[in-house]
Amino acid sequence: MLKLFKSKNRVPKEPLLEDFLSVCCSDGSSQRAVELVQLSAAFCLSATPKLAKRTLAELDLTEEQRAVLSELESTGESSG
């Protein structure tokens, strides 16, 4: 689904991103959750820091995933 938004250059709405993140968390899909936050950042969405923070809190992540999300979380906070 994420690739579809990206390929069609469509910006998903924040509630849809929240719902998708909820599914990722319930499934334990950490990689998909990270991809979701990266997609949000690619579209410069204001929800990015919140999505990153939630992903960091709710999923077991690798150090690399944590580093990516921490950067996206702080980038959004400093520009907002």
N, C-alpha and C positions, 0 to 999 in steps of 0.2 A: 504494500500500500504506500509506503514512504517513497519508493522509487517512482510510483505513478505520479505523485504530487510533484516530485522533482523533475521528471521527464516532461510533464505538461506545464511546468513553471506555474503551478497553482499554489497559492498560499492557503494552508489549512487554518481553520479557525481555532482559537485557543481551547474551547470546550472539547473539540475533537482530539487535540493533542493531549489534553488531560485524560480523556477516556482511553486513548491508545496507551498512554503511560500506565494507567491503572491495569490494563490487560498485561502489559509487559511485566509489571510488578507481580501480579498474581501468577503469571507463568514462570517467573524467575528468569525472564529473557533480558539479561543485562546488556547484551550487545545491541539488541533492538532498541532498548531504552536510550543507550548512548547515541545511536544513530538518529533517534527522534530529536534529542536535544541538539545534535549537530545540524539537523535539518532546520530546526527552529532558529538556530544561530545564523545559518546561511540566508534565511529570509529576514534576518535582523528583527525578529519578533521580540516584543517586550516580555513575553512569557519565558524566554530562555533561562534567565537566572533562577526563576521559581521551579522550572522543570529540572534544571541541573541539581538544585538543592534537594528536591524531592527524590530524584534518582539516587543521589549520594546517600540519602537517609534510608531508603527502603530496599535497596538491592545489595547483594554481595558482588563487589566489583574487584577487578584486578587493579594493581597499582597504576597501570597505564590508563585504564578507564577513569579512575579517580583523578588522575592528573588532568586529563582532557576536560572532565566535568568541572573541576575546581577552577580551571582557567576560564571556561565559559561562564561560570557563575560569577566570578569576580569581574570579568570583562563587562558583563551586563550591568552590574552594580555601579561600576565606575563611569559608565556612559549614560546611565539613567539618572 
